[in-house]
Amino acid sequence: MGKQETAYDYHRYKKLLAEAVDESKRLELIELLIHEKARDKLEAQRTSDRVAMTAQTVARVLGTSRHRDSF
């Protein structure tokens, strides 16, 4: 089971499960699933952080713009 950097792929996981005929293959599959889920959560957190930072920047720029317009 290589280090594939793909999103959740039902058919791929089904194939890997069918190939997991011994203890070491099953453990590799479990490790892969854990790794990919952790990677997905990290990417979601990064996306959330980027959105929050963008919103703060926009709010700061708009706030500064409004502040200048009031003078």
C-alpha positions, 0 to 999 in steps of 0.5 A: 500500500503506497503513500497515495495522497488522494481524497476518500475513494470508496473503490480504492479502500474496498480494493485495499480491504480485499487485499488485506488478507493477513495481519500486516496488510490489515494493520497497514490499511488501518494505519493508512485510514488513520493517516488520511483522516488526520490529513483531511482534518488538518487540511480542513483546519488550514482552510478554516484558518485561511478563511478566518484570516481573510475575513479579518483582513477584509474587516480591517480594510473595510473598517479603515476605509469607513474610518477615513470616510467619516473625516 
